[in-house]
């Protein structure tokens, strides 16, 4: 295959095929480009309905959604919050923004989610919440999470940043805990470019989050005295332009979700018999939306993950490594506040996932021809080493 004759397949491209341009142009035409335009509330309502929850609070990104959730539930200095070691750093950062302490737990080898059997041993009198992360679109075993949370009177904050439309026993990700948090970054299944959303059935939490995202303005007094601030708040408001894009995405959101699932089925059929590859699974009780189609490259494959990534890059095929474990991030491994909170033996699965894991092109607009090219290239590399 001549490199100059082939088209690059990125890890992810944005899918914009609805009313995005129309709604954004309406924002520009009317002059409502800040957080006060009509699209913010419309987007929140649509997304709440999508998740089957009562309330949705938009904000600037998924990290802000997590931070708002923690603050709205009263998590503060000295509290401990249990999170997976294998997650994007935003999960840990949001805990630290609230001056709380992240407590790291290893992953399950099959789902790559937090190992629910290891959570209880990490609970102390200071533990106030658990943040299960639905990694790459596969839901966590939420019944067991909720059972532990009930036993110890803990809050459950779902990090569903990667799991738009995913389901656990028929219920939408984000609707299963006290609060759910989503990201709408450009590579997410549903996107606003940058943006986030907090969802909940708890009206008190929703109202608190709405206040905190706007410098803790009293929502009841806002139109009377918008410069009255009841607490330390944040400037986390989503703009009307971003919400306009989000509203347009919601009009065909299920198509975007279904496309990722179909991509996964095609990848499965083409890669399933290649020795040394572990493909993503889907538990019987789950709906995995395969935000990123991700694989493990074991020694039996013949080359390492990094070598495979380099070889695919040379064929104009984009890949991305798995998340670097929180315990190996300099900001945390050298942080005296949480030093001694973990050891590498406890977190061996999260480290294995990083060493062996990579994601393949996963856009909702990915074509069958592109999937075949990726799979055929991987197969040819496997054969070369056999």
Secondary structure, DSSP 8 states (H G I E B T S, - for coil): --GGGS--B-S------SSHHHHHHHHHHHT--STTSHHHHHHHHHHHHHHT-SEEEEES-HHHHHHHHHHHTT--TT-EEEEESSS-THHHHHHHHTT-EEEEE-B-TTT-SB-GGGTGGG--TTEEEEE-B-GGG----HHHHHHHHHHHT-EEEEE-TT-TT-EETTEETTSSSSEEEEE-BTTSSS--BS-EEEEES-HHHHHHHHHHTBTTB-TTTTTT-TT-BSS---B----HHHHHHHHHHHTTHHHHHHHHHHHHHHHHHHHTTSTTEEE----TTEE---SS-EEEE-GGGSS-HHHHHHHHHHTTB--EE----GGGSHHHHT-TTTTTS--TTTTHHHHHHHHHEEE----TT--HHHHHHHHHHHHHHHHHH-
